[in-house]
Amino acid sequence: MQAGPAGGGVDEEEEDGIFAEINITPLTDVFMVLLIIMMVVSSAVVEEEKEAAYEKAQLAERAMQIMTPEGAGDLEVIPEDVVVTVTPERVVFVNDHEVELSKLDAEFRSIAQKDPRTRIILRGDKSAEYEVIMDVITRLNSAGLGNIALASRT
């Protein structure tokens, strides 16, 4: 008969086995807090950008949240171009300045008087009403602005 270890019992390591569990609850809590912080900060940054754009009387493209349809565009916007944006809420912007529909004809005529060959970049949100976009195109043509390019994202 063989003698066991000192103390006369079974080896403690054999009795308990290897304890290889990791408690990930604290780690999950930390990730959840970080996620919430990121969500709050990103929302605050977007709102701050919108407010700054309104104060400057300009709207950044991201602040307007326009989703142009996908397409294969190859032209770059140059400073001489006039960008006309139509939002889903039937609001029209000319070079990032909101223009009421009733004043749109006068705005287009003043652009045509400066240079009738001015290229118009028409940015319409993909959920904007087709009727509004067609109305803008008709008003552009009536004002003598026929060089119209439709914006898309690739």
C-alpha positions as CSV (number, residue, x, y, z in Angstrom):
1,M,0.0,0.0,0.0
2,Q,1.3,3.4,-0.9
3,A,1.2,6.2,1.4
4,G,-0.6,9.3,0.4
5,P,0.6,12.8,0.8
6,A,1.3,14.3,4.1
7,G,-1.9,14.9,6.0
8,G,-3.3,11.5,4.9
9,G,-5.9,12.9,2.4
10,V,-6.4,13.2,-1.4
11,D,-4.3,15.9,-3.2
12,E,-6.3,19.2,-3.0
13,E,-5.6,20.0,-6.7
14,E,-7.2,16.7,-7.8
15,E,-10.2,17.4,-5.6
16,D,-11.0,21.0,-6.9
17,G,-9.9,20.5,-10.5
18,I,-8.7,23.4,-12.5
19,F,-10.8,26.5,-12.1
20,A,-10.8,28.2,-15.5
21,E,-13.9,30.4,-15.5
22,I,-13.7,34.1,-16.2
23,N,-16.4,36.4,-15.0
24,I,-17.2,38.7,-17.9
25,T,-20.0,40.6,-16.2
26,P,-17.8,43.6,-15.2
27,L,-16.3,43.8,-18.7
28,T,-19.8,43.8,-20.2
29,D,-20.9,46.6,-17.9
30,V,-17.9,48.7,-19.0
31,F,-18.7,48.1,-22.7
32,M,-22.3,49.1,-22.2
33,V,-21.4,52.3,-20.4
34,L,-18.9,53.2,-23.2
35,L,-21.6,52.5,-25.8
36,I,-24.0,54.8,-24.1
37,I,-21.4,57.5,-23.8
38,M,-20.6,57.2,-27.5
39,M,-24.3,57.4,-28.5
40,V,-24.9,60.5,-26.4
41,V,-21.7,62.3,-27.6
42,S,-22.4,61.5,-31.3
43,S,-25.9,62.9,-31.0
44,A,-24.6,66.0,-29.3
45,V,-22.0,66.5,-32.0
46,V,-24.6,66.3,-34.8
47,E,-26.9,68.8,-33.1
48,E,-24.0,71.2,-32.5
49,E,-23.0,71.0,-36.1
50,K,-26.6,71.8,-37.2
51,E,-26.8,74.8,-34.8
52,A,-23.4,76.1,-36.0
53,A,-24.6,75.8,-39.6
54,Y,-27.8,77.7,-38.9
55,E,-25.9,80.4,-37.2
56,K,-23.6,80.8,-40.2
57,A,-26.7,80.8,-42.5
58,Q,-25.2,77.7,-44.2
59,L,-26.2,74.1,-44.0
60,A,-23.5,71.5,-44.2
61,E,-24.4,68.5,-46.4
62,R,-24.3,66.2,-43.4
63,A,-26.4,68.5,-41.3
64,M,-29.1,68.5,-44.0
65,Q,-29.2,64.7,-44.0
66,I,-29.9,64.4,-47.7
67,M,-29.6,60.9,-49.1
68,T,-29.2,61.2,-52.8
69,P,-29.9,58.1,-54.8
70,E,-27.0,55.9,-55.9
71,G,-25.7,56.4,-59.4
72,A,-22.6,56.7,-61.5
73,G,-21.7,60.4,-61.4
74,D,-18.4,61.7,-62.8
75,L,-18.5,65.5,-62.4
76,E,-17.0,67.4,-59.5
77,V,-18.8,70.4,-58.0
78,I,-16.9,73.6,-58.7
79,P,-17.3,76.9,-56.9
80,E,-19.2,78.4,-59.9
81,D,-21.9,75.8,-59.7
82,V,-25.2,76.5,-57.9
83,V,-26.4,73.6,-55.7
84,V,-30.2,73.3,-55.4
85,T,-31.3,70.9,-52.7
86,V,-34.8,69.4,-52.3
87,T,-35.5,67.8,-48.9
88,P,-38.2,65.2,-48.2
89,E,-40.1,68.0,-46.3
90,R,-40.6,69.9,-49.6
91,V,-38.0,72.5,-48.5
92,V,-35.7,73.9,-51.2
93,F,-32.2,75.3,-50.6
94,V,-30.2,77.3,-53.1
95,N,-26.5,77.2,-52.2
96,D,-27.4,76.1,-48.6
97,H,-29.8,79.0,-48.1
98,E,-33.5,78.1,-47.7
99,V,-35.7,79.7,-50.3
100,E,-39.5,79.6,-50.2
101,L,-41.2,78.1,-53.2
102,S,-42.9,81.4,-53.9
103,K,-39.5,83.2,-54.2
104,L,-37.8,80.4,-56.2
105,D,-38.5,81.9,-59.6
106,A,-37.0,85.3,-58.7
107,E,-33.9,83.5,-57.2
108,F,-33.4,81.5,-60.4
109,R,-33.9,84.6,-62.6
110,S,-31.2,86.5,-60.7
111,I,-28.8,83.6,-61.2
112,A,-29.6,83.5,-64.9
113,Q,-29.0,87.2,-65.2
114,K,-25.5,86.8,-63.8
115,D,-24.7,83.9,-66.2
116,P,-27.3,81.8,-68.1
117,R,-24.7,79.1,-68.6
118,T,-24.3,78.4,-64.8
119,R,-24.4,74.8,-64.1
120,I,-27.1,73.8,-61.6
121,I,-26.5,70.7,-59.4
122,L,-29.8,69.4,-58.3
123,R,-29.6,67.3,-55.1
124,G,-32.9,65.7,-54.3
125,D,-33.3,63.3,-51.4
126,K,-34.3,59.9,-52.6
127,S,-37.5,60.1,-50.6
128,A,-38.4,63.6,-51.8
129,E,-41.5,63.9,-53.8
130,Y,-41.0,63.7,-57.6
131,E,-43.5,66.4,-58.1
132,V,-41.4,68.9,-56.2
133,I,-38.2,68.0,-58.1
134,M,-40.0,68.3,-61.4
135,D,-41.4,71.7,-60.3
136,V,-37.8,72.9,-59.5
137,I,-36.6,71.7,-62.9
138,T,-39.5,73.4,-64.7
139,R,-38.7,76.7,-62.8
140,L,-35.0,76.4,-63.7
141,N,-35.8,76.0,-67.4
142,S,-38.3,78.9,-67.3
143,A,-35.6,81.1,-65.8
144,G,-33.3,80.2,-68.7
145,L,-31.1,77.8,-66.7
146,G,-30.9,74.6,-68.8
147,N,-27.5,73.3,-67.6
148,I,-28.8,71.0,-64.9
149,A,-26.9,68.0,-63.4
150,L,-28.6,65.6,-61.1
151,A,-26.5,64.7,-58.0
152,S,-26.0,61.1,-56.9
153,R,-23.7,59.2,-54.6
154,T,-21.5,56.4,-55.8
